[in-house]
Amino acid sequence: MVSLNSIEKVYKQRNWWDLLWNLLFAKYVTYYIAKFTKFTPNQITAISFIFAIFAGIAFYFHYFILGAVLYQLSYIFDIVDGALARVKKIASPFGAFFDVFTDWLKAPTLIVILLFAMQETTGLILILLLLMWNCCANKYNDMLFYTTKKSISSSDAVSRSKIGQYFEYMKQKHIIPLPGIVEFEALILFLYPIFQNIIFLYLSIVLLLFNFILKIYVIVKKLK
């Protein structure tokens, strides 16, 4: 039986941007689709991708606010597809691949189109470099996981510290402890084109750099 409560239970670890308002919209959209339509999760993923395509077109023709709204709709449907698959128990390996594949296409492409349209060449190059470095750090961190390198948060010293207690509290609440890629995308693809204020571009770069430094710190600690 699909209910609003059952939909909430299938959400994975939540990020800060989703907690503001995305999950509220996504929950009701998921409920309506599950109860009153025959849409499949893969079709919802395709709809999310179509919204992203139109967002890119809007950015290219300098309809920045429209592009930001379309991007946000794409992001909400990106939450809905996974929630729909889990609540109806119809998740599949292909669906997971399709979702991840379109995610990897959407954000970098929209960032390139938006910053090209806004003539922010320097910011575009820096962001693309940081995204590449973050991706490399993620892959290396994954490799360390599969070579049985333990998480640094599992050590007794860390778990007893204030930071460790904070991480444990956020884990119990199913909330990602620190802002990450989702918040970066929200800054650059939603807030920046909405307000067209360069501060949001700077904040997105700082956040991306912070995540990269944090990942390097974790890797160094694991290698000790």
Wavefront OBJ file of the C-alpha trace (Angstrom):
o trace
v 0.000 0.000 0.000
v 1.573 3.286 -1.138
v 1.270 6.124 1.365
v 3.102 9.347 2.109
v 4.651 7.653 5.129
v 5.879 4.676 3.097
v 7.432 7.049 0.552
v 9.326 8.906 3.274
v 10.749 5.620 4.527
v 12.339 4.752 1.172
v 14.356 7.955 0.930
v 18.067 7.344 1.170
v 20.433 9.535 3.177
v 19.175 13.071 2.670
v 21.277 16.108 1.798
v 20.841 19.655 3.032
v 19.359 21.060 -0.186
v 16.682 18.370 -0.264
v 15.687 19.056 3.323
v 14.822 22.670 2.496
v 11.962 21.857 0.156
v 12.799 19.263 -2.505
v 11.718 16.226 -0.500
v 8.360 17.817 0.304
v 7.565 18.324 -3.387
v 9.079 14.995 -4.410
v 7.044 13.131 -1.799
v 3.703 14.390 -3.113
v 4.711 13.972 -6.760
v 5.804 10.380 -6.033
v 2.534 9.670 -4.212
v 0.408 11.008 -7.067
v 2.370 9.106 -9.740
v 2.332 5.861 -7.741
v -1.381 6.059 -6.953
v -2.934 7.508 -10.083
v -0.652 6.849 -13.051
v 1.152 3.990 -14.763
v 4.455 5.806 -15.158
v 7.501 3.614 -14.544
v 10.669 4.809 -12.756
v 12.586 4.694 -16.071
v 9.976 6.926 -17.681
v 10.324 9.380 -14.799
v 14.109 9.335 -15.304
v 13.514 10.161 -18.974
v 11.189 13.028 -17.990
v 13.860 14.350 -15.649
v 16.369 14.237 -18.511
v 13.952 16.056 -20.847
v 13.517 18.849 -18.294
v 17.320 19.112 -18.140
v 17.525 19.393 -21.941
v 15.027 22.260 -21.926
v 16.948 23.872 -19.052
v 20.079 23.799 -21.205
v 18.206 25.368 -24.126
v 16.872 28.120 -21.835
v 20.357 28.827 -20.457
v 21.801 28.960 -23.979
v 19.265 31.587 -25.066
v 19.790 33.588 -21.840
v 16.462 32.697 -20.211
v 18.331 32.100 -16.990
v 15.446 32.084 -14.501
v 13.423 29.736 -16.699
v 16.468 27.481 -17.028
v 16.925 27.420 -13.250
v 13.265 26.445 -12.713
v 13.493 23.700 -15.351
v 16.705 22.398 -13.773
v 14.972 22.278 -10.397
v 12.045 20.353 -11.858
v 14.542 17.941 -13.409
v 16.175 17.491 -10.014
v 12.861 16.836 -8.241
v 11.917 14.171 -10.793
v 15.383 12.697 -10.277
v 14.396 12.153 -6.631
v 10.998 10.784 -7.645
v 12.294 8.032 -9.956
v 14.283 6.270 -7.224
v 11.575 6.733 -4.588
v 8.960 5.359 -6.993
v 11.110 2.317 -7.789
v 11.691 1.510 -4.133
v 8.170 2.158 -2.843
v 6.643 -0.010 -5.607
v 9.470 -2.558 -5.282
v 10.314 -2.461 -8.986
v 13.931 -1.300 -8.836
v 16.172 -2.827 -11.504
v 19.890 -2.816 -12.430
v 19.095 -1.096 -15.739
v 17.036 1.559 -13.963
v 19.914 2.276 -11.578
v 22.340 2.530 -14.518
v 19.975 4.764 -16.516
v 19.539 7.079 -13.534
v 23.273 7.398 -12.851
v 24.114 7.759 -16.554
v 21.692 10.661 -17.055
v 22.875 12.284 -13.803
v 26.463 12.258 -15.046
v 25.353 13.873 -18.306
v 23.020 16.532 -16.929
v 24.990 18.597 -14.431
v 28.327 18.994 -16.292
v 26.545 19.784 -19.574
v 24.255 22.372 -17.965
v 27.198 23.984 -16.158
v 29.120 24.316 -19.445
v 26.100 25.826 -21.239
v 25.252 28.221 -18.387
v 28.765 29.567 -17.804
v 29.395 29.792 -21.555
v 26.199 31.842 -21.923
v 27.244 34.062 -19.015
v 30.775 34.408 -20.455
v 32.360 33.073 -17.273
v 35.206 31.232 -19.006
v 37.611 31.319 -16.063
v 34.990 30.022 -13.652
v 34.047 27.286 -16.130
v 37.632 26.037 -16.483
v 38.192 26.079 -12.726
v 34.950 24.200 -12.014
v 35.649 21.562 -14.656
v 39.125 21.009 -13.193
v 37.727 20.719 -9.668
v 35.035 18.303 -10.829
v 37.696 16.149 -12.484
v 39.892 16.218 -9.357
v 36.913 15.340 -7.156
v 36.066 12.440 -9.452
v 39.654 11.135 -9.288
v 39.682 11.469 -5.476
v 36.368 9.588 -5.277
v 37.682 6.752 -7.425
v 40.885 6.464 -5.386
v 38.897 6.505 -2.146
v 36.714 3.699 -3.529
v 39.829 1.717 -4.346
v 41.052 2.117 -0.766
v 37.666 0.868 0.481
v 37.986 -2.301 -1.574
v 41.527 -2.840 -0.258
v 40.046 -2.953 3.292
v 41.129 0.529 4.361
v 38.731 1.388 7.178
v 36.756 4.591 7.402
v 38.586 7.159 9.524
v 35.313 7.922 11.313
v 35.276 4.385 12.728
v 38.343 4.922 14.907
v 37.780 5.264 18.658
v 39.452 8.675 18.829
v 37.221 10.131 16.120
v 34.026 8.503 17.404
v 34.594 10.046 20.865
v 35.272 13.537 19.506
v 32.655 16.238 18.971
v 33.004 15.779 15.218
v 32.494 12.032 15.558
v 29.406 12.566 17.703
v 28.028 15.011 15.138
v 28.590 12.511 12.314
v 26.909 9.764 14.339
v 23.913 12.010 15.093
v 23.504 12.896 11.400
v 23.815 9.216 10.476
v 20.975 8.343 12.839
v 18.857 11.095 11.262
v 19.745 9.820 7.754
v 21.217 13.187 6.802
v 24.506 13.669 4.952
v 26.752 15.475 7.481
v 28.337 18.058 5.161
v 27.207 19.953 2.060
v 28.454 18.292 -1.109
v 27.882 17.962 -4.843
v 24.104 18.407 -4.618
v 24.538 21.737 -2.825
v 27.226 22.716 -5.352
v 24.784 22.049 -8.195
v 22.051 24.006 -6.389
v 24.361 27.021 -6.034
v 25.510 27.091 -9.638
v 22.458 25.795 -11.545
v 19.633 27.254 -9.468
v 20.661 30.150 -7.228
v 23.249 31.633 -9.609
v 20.949 31.903 -12.657
v 17.983 32.952 -10.484
v 19.776 35.895 -8.849
v 22.545 36.307 -11.456
v 24.910 37.305 -8.672
v 28.559 36.279 -8.994
v 28.705 35.433 -5.271
v 26.860 32.159 -5.947
v 29.457 31.174 -8.529
v 32.226 31.889 -6.016
v 30.392 29.918 -3.308
v 29.997 26.935 -5.640
v 33.732 26.966 -6.386
v 34.593 27.222 -2.681
v 32.263 24.323 -1.860
v 33.751 22.178 -4.612
v 37.272 22.993 -3.413
v 36.285 22.205 0.182
v 34.984 18.782 -0.860
v 38.174 18.044 -2.769
v 40.403 19.025 0.183
v 38.251 16.938 2.528
v 38.562 13.890 0.257
v 42.341 14.312 0.032
v 42.503 14.551 3.841
v 40.508 11.304 4.174
v 42.784 9.545 1.669
v 45.928 10.696 3.477
v 44.549 9.528 6.838
v 43.676 6.134 5.383
v 47.156 5.697 3.932
v 48.874 6.313 7.279
l 1 2 3 4 5 6 7 8 9 10 11 12 13 14 15 16 17 18 19 20 21 22 23 24 25 26 27 28 29 30 31 32 33 34 35 36 37 38 39 40 41 42 43 44 45 46 47 48 49 50 51 52 53 54 55 56 57 58 59 60 61 62 63 64 65 66 67 68 69 70 71 72 73 74 75 76 77 78 79 80 81 82 83 84 85 86 87 88 89 90 91 92 93 94 95 96 97 98 99 100 101 102 103 104 105 106 107 108 109 110 111 112 113 114 115 116 117 118 119 120 121 122 123 124 125 126 127 128 129 130 131 132 133 134 135 136 137 138 139 140 141 142 143 144 145 146 147 148 149 150 151 152 153 154 155 156 157 158 159 160 161 162 163 164 165 166 167 168 169 170 171 172 173 174 175 176 177 178 179 180 181 182 183 184 185 186 187 188 189 190 191 192 193 194 195 196 197 198 199 200 201 202 203 204 205 206 207 208 209 210 211 212 213 214 215 216 217 218 219 220 221 222 223 224
